[in-house]
Amino acid sequence: MKMNNLPKVSIVTPSFNQGQFIAKTIESVLNQDYPDLEYWVIDGESTDNTRDILTSYTGDSRFHWIMEADRGQANAVNKGWSITNGDVLGWLNSDDTYKPNAVKEAVICLNKFPSAAFVYSHCETIDENDKLLEIYRVKQSDFTDQLLFKCLIPQQTVFLRREIFDAMGIIREDLHFALDQEYFLRILQHYNGKFINACWAQQRLHSSAKTQSQWWKVFEEWWNVANEYANDIGPNDTRNGEVLSRAALNMFLAKCAQTDYDNAFVFLEKAFKNNRIPFGTFSNCIKYTEYALRKWNDLDRLSEIFQGLRSKNRLFVKGGLTSNFINGINGYNFYQNNDYDAAREMFLQLDLTNLEIKKDLYLKLLLYIVIRSPRSIGFIRKIKKKITA
């Protein structure tokens, strides 16, 4: 960093066919109140009106652009950062925007925290008409948080020191959906980032954004990344299993979204295999079980999966919840096959004594198991009467 506290800042925007939004992106950069700024748009030969928009800004000496074929978003950012000469680097996608004074505030924070490899903040999410949807709130994140998918750093808000890019190398060009998060993960193996309680950027959510229209591909790439980095936590660290369990649960949802239910089951089983508490909380277990029950009726196999909870999951062993849960699954299985007497026997076997979890949670679990189908109303009433007795 320059000793005069005014380092040069280089912002790069990878661009392809975002003519609808890119003018607002450019304006948000060029309107920054910062004296030493250079801005490059690296376009991959857009076929819309992007060229005309880029040309209209060539009168500003801070603004530069390239339009040529590239190998994707990571390649464009790597190319841009490599040809710039700023001490601080930013990466703003061609449908996102900076908030006023973002660059100045980020530089002040980098000077205030000299040991930080980068700084980042909360991020607003907006729609295609600039309407504020919500604020994506984050926190101070480390390598393990990032790997556990617990705190995903908003790439739009990151301002990175040039020497870190030089030390860590380029963004991986084999990734197309998890490229930013893998890069931050790699940095956090060796350096610290610094969260700033501010909001420096806006992420635009719209139907053509790749992370919106193909969200499951983020999880598919992250599965590979998680397996690559999990042992770096430490092979004997319990969080190692949690990393793979969370990644497997994400893959479960991804495969369900693609109606690939056989492989969805495979990843659900992996979630149990890799973690003693695969769903983290009782409510999460209900959520994922409900998802499985709503998507397919292979309850025999689903019941087999949950049989493994007895030895692997403390949460379900406490108070006899394992037996209750399996009896509930089996009871629903019998019910679906119109064997009402056997279903009734399963639910009558529920052990409601000496429990460490409130009875209303058991009721909620059973309501999910029966999926609230119209012909189940009478059956649910009987269950409720037994539980609330």
N, C-alpha and C positions, 0 to 999 in steps of 0.2 A: 504494500500500500504506500502511496506517496506521503511524504512527511507533512505536506501542507494540508492534509486532511481533505483534499479534493481529488480523489483518484478518478481516472477516466473510467466511465461505465460503458460497456458494450452490450446492447440488447440485440438478440437474434430472434426472428420470427420464421419458423418453417411454414411454408404456404403451399396449398394445392386446392384450387377450386373453392375458395372461400370469399369470392367477390362480394357476396351479400354482406359480409361482416368486416372484411379486412380494413376498410377505411376507418372504422371506429377504433380498431386495434392500433393502426398507425397514429391516429390523432392522439390516442391516450399516451403514446410514447413521446411524440414530439411536443406535446403540451406539458411535459414534466418540467418543473422549475429546478433545473439542474444545469450548471454551466458547461460541463465537459462530458458530452454524451454523443455516442455514435450508434446508429441504428441500421441494421441490415435485415432485409427480407430475402430469404432463400427460397425461391419458388421452383417447384418441380414441373414446370411447363403446364401451367393451368390452361384449361380450354374455355374458361368463362371470361368475364370482363376484368380479371385481375390485372392483366398487363396495362390496360388503360388507367386503372387506379394507381398503380405503381408509378407510371410515367408522370402522373399529375403532381407527384411530390418531389420530383427530381430537382426542383429549385432550392430545396432546403439542403444546405451543405452537410447536415448531420445524417441525411438519409441516403442509403445505398441499396441496390437490389441486384439480384442475379436470377435469371430465369433459364434453367437448363434441367435436363433429365437428372434425377437422382435415385437413390436406392431407398427412399422412404424418409420418415420424419427424423429418425436418429441421424441418418447420414446428412440431412440438411442442417441440423443443429451443430453437428461436429464440424461440418464445412464452415459454417458461419463463425463459430467460436475460434476456429483455427486461423481465419483471415483477419479477425479483429485484433486490436492491440490494447484493449482496455484492461485495467487492473481488476475490475469487477465485472462479472458476467451475469446476464439475465436471459431467460428463455420464455417468450410469450407467444403462445399459439395464435394463429390467424383468425380465431373467433373470440379470443379473450381480450381483456382490457386491463390496464393499470388504473388504480385510483390516483387522484391528484396527490402530488408530493411523495409518492411511493419511493422513487429512486433516492431522493434526498434523505428520507427517513431511514432507508436501508443502509445507506453509506454512513450515516451518523452512528447507527447500531454496530456496523462492522468496526468502526473506529473505537467504539466504547467497549467492544468485546473482542480484543485482538486474537484470542485463542480460538475463536469460532471459525470453522471452515466456511460456513455460510449462515445466513440468517433467513428466517421465513416467518409467516404470519398466518392468521385466519384468512379465509377467502370467501367472498360473496359468490353466490350462484345466481345467475340471471337467465331469463328466457330469451328467445329470439327477438323480442320487442323491448329488451333492456329492463324488463320488470324484475325487481328483486324477488327471488324465490325463498332463499334462506341464507344464513351465514354458516359455512362449513367451519366449525370450530375445532381447533387442534390443540396440541399441548407440546411441552418439551418432550422430544422423542429421541430414543437411542436405538442402537442396532437391534436389540431384542424387540422393542415396540414395533419397529418397522417390519421385522421378519414375522411377527405375530399378526400383522395386518391390523394392529390396534390403533396406530396413528399414522395415517398416510399423509405425508408432507405435501401440501399443495404446490405443485411445480411452478405455477404462475407467480407465486410469491417469493420464490427463492432467488437470492442474490449471492453468488458464489465467487470466492477469491480465485483469481487467475492461476495462482500457484497450485491450487488444489486440482484444477483441471489438468495442469501440466503433470502433476504427480500421479493422478489416478488414471489418466488415459481417457479415451473417447467413450461416449455412450454406446452401448452394445447395439449394433445394427441388425442383429438377428432377432431382436425383440421389436414388436410393433404396438403392444398394448401395455406392457409393464415396464417399458424402457426407462421411464423416469424414476419409478420406485426402486428398481434394481440399481440404478446409478446412485441414488441416495443411500441405499443399503450398503453398497460398496464403499462409499465415502465414510459412513458411520462405523465401519470396521476399524478405521484408523484415526478418525478425527471426530470432533463434536460439532453439531449444528446448534444454533441458538434460536429458540422460539421467542418471538416478540409479540406482545399482546396488542396487536394492531390488525388492520385489514388493508392489504396493499394491492389486491387484484380482484378481478371478477372472472369467474369461469362461466362460459355461456353453455347452457344445456339446450340442445335442440335435436330433432329427430335424426339429422344426418351426421351428428357427431359420432365418431367411431366407438367411443366408450359407452354411448347410450344405445346405439343400434346393435352393437355386438359385445355387450357387457360380459358375456360368458367367456369370451376369448381372453379377457383380463385374467380371469380365474385359471384358465388353462395354462397361460404363460406363467402365472404365479406358482402353480403347482411345481413346475420345473425349477423355478428359482428357489422355492422353499426347500426342495430336496437337495439343491446344490449348496445351500448355505446353512442348513439346519445343524450340522455337526460343528459349525463354527461357534455355536453357543456353548458347546461342550457335550460330548457324547453321553455323559452321565448326568447332565442337567435335566430335571423333569420338564423344563420348558421346551426341550428338544422334541419330545413327544407332542406337546401342545402345538408347536409350529406345524408339524405334519398333520395333526388332527384338524386344525383349522383350515389348512390348505385342502385337505381331503373333503371337508364339509363344503367348501366353496366349489370344489369339483362336483360334488353331489348335486348342488343346485344348478351348476352349468350343464351337466348331463341331463338333468330333468328338463331344463329349458329347451334342450335339443331333442326331447322325447327319447333319449337313449337310456331307457330305464335299466337295462341289464348292467351297463357300466356305472349307472348311478348307484346301484346296489353295491357294486365293487368298492366304490369310494366311501360309501356309508360304512362298510365293514372295515375299511382302512382307518376311518376315524376312530372306531372303537379299539382297533389294534394298537394304535400309536399313543393312546392317552388314557390314563385311568379315569379321567373325568372328561370324556370327549366333547360334551356339549356345554361344559362349564357351569351351567345352572339348570335347575329343574325346568324353568320356563323355556329355555332353549331346547331342551329335550322334547318338550311338548310341541314346540314349533316345528322342528325337523320331522318328528314322527307324524304330525298332522300332514305335513307336506308329502311324505311318503304315502300315507293312507289315501290322500286325495288323488294322487297320481296313478296308483295301480293297486291291485287287490291281491298281490302275492304275499298274503299275510303269514303263510307258513314260513316263508323265508325271512320275513321281517321279524317274526317271533324268534327264530333261531338267532338272529343278530342280537336281539335284546337279551337272550339267555346269557350271553357273555358278560352282561352287566354285573352278575353276581360276584365275579372274581375281579373285575377290572374297575369297578366304579364305586367309590366310597359313598357317593351321594345316594346311590340307589340301594346300597346295602343297609344303610342306616334305617332303623325302624321297619325293616321288612318290606321296603318299597319295591325291591326286585320282584318278589313273589306277586305283589299286587299288580305291578305293571304287566307282567307276563300273563297273569290270570285275565287282566283286562283285554290284552291282545287276543288271547285264545277265545275269550268270551265273544268278542266281536267276530272272530273267525267263524265260530259256530253259528252266530246269529246271521251272518251273511249267507250261510249255507242252509238257512231255515231250520236249523236244529235248535229250537228255542229252549228245550229242556236242558240241553247241554250248556247253552249259553248262560241260562239262569244259574246253573250249578257253579260255573266259573265265577260269576259275579258274587254269588253267595259265599264263596270262599275268601273274599277280600278280608284281610285282617285289618281292622280299624282300631286295634288296641296298641298302646305303647308306641304311638307314632310320634316322630319328631317334626313332622310337617303338618300344617293345618289341614283339616278335613276338606275345606273348600278347594284346595289344590287337587285333592284326589277327585273331587267332583268335576273339576275343570278337565282333568286328564281323561276321565271316562266320557265326558261330553265330546271331547275331541275324538276319542276312539270311535264313538258311534257316529261321528260326523254330522250330527244334527239332520239326518235325512228324515223326510216327513213320516215315513212308516216307523220311525224309531221313537216317536214322541212318548208313547205309552211305556216303552221299555226304559226310557230315560227317567220318567217319573218314578218308576219302581226303584231304579238305582238311587235316585235322589232321596227317596223316602228311607231307604236302608242307610245311606250315608249320614243323613241329617237326624236320624233317630237318636 
